[in-house]
Amino acid sequence: MWKSLVAAVALVAAIGSVHAASAVNKDAETRTLVVTEGGSKTDLALAGGETVEFCPNGCFVTLPNGDLEALTGSETVEISGGVARIK
């Protein structure tokens, strides 16, 4: 029973990380994204050269230029030259 439960939790964790969006800051300066998930807003500060995973279940993200984009959790937000592009 416990082995099945542990295996199920591990599978859910693996699936969740596969579908998380990621953000890559190719600039030398820190850039900030505002992430809105479940009605809660969080500032996501990315240091120069940093890559992070976020938004495993879909979210809205406000880009550095103020644009609001909906993410499903499989995208990559790439910041270069102060401009964010979703790939």
N, C-alpha and C positions, 0 to 999 in steps of 0.2 A: 504494500500500500504506500509506504513512504517513498519507495523508489519511484513509483509512478507519479507521485506528487512532485518530487524533486525534478523528475524529467519534464513534467508539464511546465513547471515554473521556468526551467532553463530554456525550454522551447519558446515560451512567450517572451522571455527576455531577449533571446536571439532574434526573433521576428521583429520586436520593437526596435532594436538597434539597426536592423537592415533598412527600415523605412523612415529613419530619422533624417530630417533635412540637415544640411551642413552649411557652414559659412566659412569662407576663406578670405582673410584680409591680406592682400598682396602689397598693401601700402606699408610705409615705415611708421606712419602715425596710427594711433588708436582710432578706430571707427566704432560707432555705436548703432545697433539695430534695436528697435523697440518691438518686442515680441508680445502678442496678445493671444493667450490660450485660455479658454474657458472663462472669458470676461476679466482675466487678470493680466495686467501689463507688467512687463519686466524689461529693464534695459540690459542688453547683451553687449558689453564692451569687448571688442576684439583688439588685442595688441597687434602691432605690426608683425606680419608673418604668421599670425595665429590661425588655427583651424579648430572649429568646435562643431559638435553635433547638437541639435536642438529640435524641438517641434516634432516629436515622434507620432503624434496623432493628428496632425494638421493644425494650422494656426494662421494668424495674420501677422505680417511683419511690416513695420514702417522702415523704409530704407533711408540712408543718410540724406537724400534729397527731398524727403517728405512723402514720397509715393507709398501708398499702402497696397500690399500684394497678399493674396491668399496662397498659402502653401499647403500641399497635401502631405508632405513629409518625405518626399523622395527627391526634392530639388537641392541644388547647390547654389548658394548666394555667393557670388564672387565679387569682391570689392577691389577695384584697381583705379588709381587716379582719383579717388574720392567718389567714384561712380560704382553703384552696385548693379550687377546683372544676374538674372536668374537663369540657370542652365538646367 
